[in-house]
Amino acid sequence: MQMDVHWVREGRPCKSSGALVGKREWRFLHRLGLVRVVSGPTGTEIKWATFSPCQASLFFISDWLADLAAPYILRYYLAGWFEETFLAPDDARARIIDVAARGDIHLMRRVFVQRRDPSLSGMPAALRRAWGGTNEVSDASVDCVLDEAAGQFRVIRVGQQSTIARYWGVARSSYPCANGGVNDRDVGAAYWEVLQTDAPRYDHVYAAMRMPEGELVWIPYQRVILPSRGSQGCRQVRVFTEIAKVDISII
């Protein structure tokens, strides 16, 4: 299926450079401030780096949207790649202008966590089953044990059907499972509460994650954390996650 690639610079379309990849695309987006538009019968993707000099190009593209096919995928870089999808050109246009106006903010955090009420709508079905105790032994969870001596949690099992396994595999040495990083501290802070209260917890999380191919991507996901006990009585948590829309606004 034919997809047309366009590059816009300083508010005007420029000679197409085709589908650039790797360092060449990075230079076009981040250094030169170009915006890439890929459009075809199945939809339109608009890609840019927020800190680059691209505002004039974004305003040009926002006026062009009505002539491009929906849905509209906005992929923009701000301390990691964000991805948002809109069905209506007016909604995509409003969001492009909004991000352009606030794209110079500095994100000092890489993880945002909000505790949520599980009675509210929006919890994925798999997480609702986990919350209700009907999915605790499934292979969709990640198990973490409290290392009492080190005062931190270690991943001891990655379920083959878990979100982590789908993207990074089941190795306990993968990026999301590593100990000691900012993500580890902020994502794992709720584990302590679950063990102290011996009660489950439901969260929305937005985290910048390093993907296997090296890109830093902002991933929104929901999670349920359950208290657990190991075979030798050690304290553990069982974590179920699903990539889904979250009620967290970063930009």
N, C-alpha and C positions, 0 to 999 in steps of 0.2 A: 504494500500500500504506500503510495507516494506521500511523503511528508516534506514540506517546504521549509528550508532553514533560512532565516533572515537575521541580519545583524544590524542594530541601530546604534549610531554614535552621534553624540551631541545633538540629539533631537531629529536626526535624519537617517533614513536607510542608507547603508553603505554597501559596497560591493561584497557579495556573499563570499564567505570563506569556507562554506560547507560545514560539515560536522567535525569541528576541532575537538581534540581530546587531550587529556593530560595537561602538561605544562603550557601548551599553546592556548588551550581554552582558558586556563587560569589567568594567563597574562591578558587575554582579551577582556575578561570579566573584571578582574581585580585591579590590574594596572592601567588599562586603557579606558575602562569605564563603559565598555560596550554592553548592550543587552541583547540576549539571544532569544529569538522567537521561532519555535518549531510548530508548524500548524499543518493540519490535514483533516480528512473526513472524520477522524476519531477524536479530534480535540486540538487544543492549543496549549503549549507549554511556554512560559515566560521565565527566563532565568537571568539573575543579576546579582551583583555584590553590593550591599547597601553602602559601604564606605567609599565606593568608587564614584567618580563624577558622572553619574548617570541620570540625574533627575530630569533633565530635558528629554532624554530618550524615554523615560517612563511615562511622562505626560503625553508624548507623541503616541506611544503604544496604547495608552488608556483610551485615546480617541479612536483608535484603530480597531478596538476589540469587537465592535458590532459587525465587522466584516469578516471576523475569524470564527472558526467553528468552536462550539462548546463541547465538553466542559473546559474550563480554563484552569490550568494548573500553574500556580505561582510558586517558583522555587527560588528563594533568595538566601544569601549568605550573611549571617550575623553571628559571629562566634560559632559557626556551624550552619548547616543547611536546614532551612525550614521548608516545608511543603504544605500548601493549602490548595483546596479545590473549590471552585465556584461554578454553578450552572448558568447563572445569568450574567451577561456582560456588565450590567450596572453594578452588581455586587463585586465583581472582579475589579472593575474600575475604581470603586470606592476604596477597596483594600489596597490596591497599588498606590493610590495617592496617600493613604494613611501610613503605609510603610515608608514611602518616600519622605514624608514629613518627619518621621521619627527614627529614620534609619541610622542616625549618627549616635545613638545611645550606646553606652558601654555596658555590656553584660558582665557583671563581676561574679555571677554564680553560673554554674553549669547544671545544676539540678534544682528543680522546684517541686515541692511535695505539699499537697493539701489533703487533709483528712476529710472524707466525705461520708454522708449519711447513706447507708446501704438501702434505705427504704425509698430513696428517690429513684426515678426512672433513669435509664441510661447505663446501668450495669450490664455488661455482656452476660449472656446466658451461662457460659462456662464459669464465670466468676460467681454468679448467683448460686449455682449448684455447689461450688466450693464453700461459699458462705453458709449454705444450709447444711453442710456436712455430708453431702451425697457424692462428693467428688474427691475426697481426701486421699484416696489411694491411687488415683489416676496417675498416668505418666506425664501429666501436663505441668507438674510443679517443679520447683527448685528447692532443695532442702539445705538449710544452713544450720550449723551447730555452733554453740557458744563455746569458744576456747577460753575457759576460765582464767588460765595463766596469762594469756596475751590480752585479755579483755576485749576481744573482737570476735566477729562471726566469720566462719569459714564455710564455703560451699562444699558440701560433701556429695551431692548428687544433682545432676542436671537431667531432668526427664526428657525423653526423646521427643515428646510432643509439646514441650514447653516453648515459649517464645524465644528464649535464648538459643535453644537447640536449632530452631528454624533459621536463625541468622548466623550464629557463631559455632554451632555444633555442641556436642555434649562434653567437651574437655573442660575440666575445672580450672584450667589455666587461661581460658579465654578472657578477653577484655572485660566483659561485664562481671566476671567472677573474681577479678584481681583484688587483693587486699591493699589497703593503705592509701588509695587515691581519694580525691574529693568526692567522686561518685560513691565510693564505698562508704564513706562517713555519712553523707547526706541521705543516701538511699537506705542505709542500714540503721539509721537512728530510730526508726519506728520499731525495729525488732526488739529493742530493749523494753519498750512499753508493753508489747505483746506478751513478753515473758513475765513482766512484773504484774500485769493485770490478769494473765491467763485467759485473755479474751481476744477474739479475732479483731482485725482492723481492716478497713477498706479505704484506699487512697486513690487520688489522681496524681500522676507524676509526669513531668516534662523534663527530659534529660538529654544532654548532648552526649552522644555515644559514638565511639570510633568504630566504624564498620570494618569488616574483614578486608575490603579493598582499600582501606586507608582514609576514606572520607569521614569527616565529622558531621553527624546528622542529628538534628533535634527530633527525638522520638516521643510522642505522647502515648502514655499507656495507663491503664487502670490495673490495680492489684488488690488481692486479698492475702493477708498474712494470718496464718493460723499457728497457735502454739502447739508444740509437739514434744514428744519424748523419744530419745533414742533407745536402742536395744539395751544399753547399759545404764539407762536412766539419765543420760546427759540431756541438757536443755537444748531444744532445737526450735526452729520455725520452718513452716512449709509455706512457700510463696507461689501464688498463681498470678500470672499476668496476661493481659490481652492488650494489644495495640488498638487504641480506640480514642475517640474524641474526649478531651478533658476540659474542665472548666477552669483553665489557668491561662491568663493573658500575660504574655511576656513582652510583646511589642504591638 
